[in-house]
Amino acid sequence: MVDSGLAGGTKDLYAFTYTPGRRDAAGRIETYTLTARPLKFRRWGLQSFFTDETRVIRYTAEDRPATAKDPPIGY
C-alpha cells in the first residue's frame, strides 16, 4: 500500500518514515504508521503528516512530527 521509495526516503521536501507493527501469528502486519515531515521546517506553508491503518491522514503545522492525536485533514 505504501510505495517503497516513500517508506524510508525523501521526496518533494519531505522525509517519509514507515514503521510496521508486529506480525501476527500468520505473519501478517496489520498495523503501521507513516509520517511525512518537512526536511526544513518553515513557519508558513509546510506541515507534518501522519497516517496509520485507519487510513485517516492527520497533520500539524508545528515544528514536530504529526501523531494520531493531531486533527484529521479537512477539520
C-alpha positions as CSV (number, residue, x, y, z in Angstrom):
1,M,0.0,0.0,0.0
2,V,3.0,2.3,0.6
3,D,5.5,2.9,-2.2
4,S,8.8,1.5,-1.1
5,G,10.5,4.7,-2.3
6,L,8.5,6.7,0.2
7,A,8.6,4.3,3.0
8,G,12.0,5.3,4.1
9,G,13.2,8.1,1.9
10,T,12.6,11.7,0.8
11,K,10.5,13.3,-1.8
12,D,9.3,16.8,-2.6
13,L,10.9,18.4,0.5
14,Y,9.6,15.7,2.9
15,A,11.2,12.9,4.8
16,F,9.0,9.8,5.0
17,T,9.2,7.2,7.7
18,Y,7.3,3.9,7.6
19,T,7.1,1.8,10.8
20,P,5.4,-1.6,10.6
21,G,3.7,-3.1,13.6
22,R,4.3,-6.6,14.9
23,R,3.5,-9.6,12.8
24,D,0.5,-11.7,13.9
25,A,0.5,-15.5,14.2
26,A,0.1,-15.8,10.4
27,G,2.9,-13.5,9.7
28,R,0.8,-10.5,8.6
29,I,1.5,-6.9,9.6
30,E,-1.8,-5.4,10.4
31,T,-0.7,-2.1,11.9
32,Y,1.7,0.6,10.8
33,T,2.5,4.3,11.0
34,L,3.6,6.5,8.2
35,T,4.9,10.0,8.8
36,A,5.9,12.8,6.4
37,R,7.9,15.6,7.9
38,P,9.4,18.7,6.1
39,L,13.1,18.5,5.6
40,K,13.3,22.1,6.6
41,F,10.6,23.5,8.8
42,R,9.2,26.8,7.7
43,R,6.7,29.0,9.6
44,W,4.3,29.1,6.6
45,G,3.2,26.5,4.1
46,L,4.7,23.2,5.3
47,Q,3.1,20.8,7.6
48,S,3.9,17.3,9.0
49,F,1.6,14.4,8.2
50,F,0.7,11.1,9.9
51,T,-1.4,8.1,8.9
52,D,-1.8,4.6,10.1
53,E,-4.0,1.5,9.3
54,T,-7.1,3.6,9.9
55,R,-6.2,5.5,6.7
56,V,-7.0,8.8,8.3
57,I,-4.5,11.5,7.4
58,R,-3.6,13.8,10.3
59,Y,-1.5,16.9,10.3
60,T,0.3,19.6,12.3
61,A,1.7,22.9,11.4
62,E,4.0,22.8,14.5
63,D,7.7,22.0,14.1
64,R,7.3,18.3,15.2
65,P,6.1,15.0,13.7
66,A,2.4,14.7,13.4
67,T,0.8,11.9,15.5
68,A,-2.5,10.0,15.9
69,K,-3.6,12.8,18.3
70,D,-3.5,15.5,15.7
71,P,-6.6,16.6,13.8
72,P,-7.5,14.9,10.5
73,I,-7.2,16.8,7.3
74,G,-10.5,18.6,6.5
75,Y,-11.3,19.6,10.1
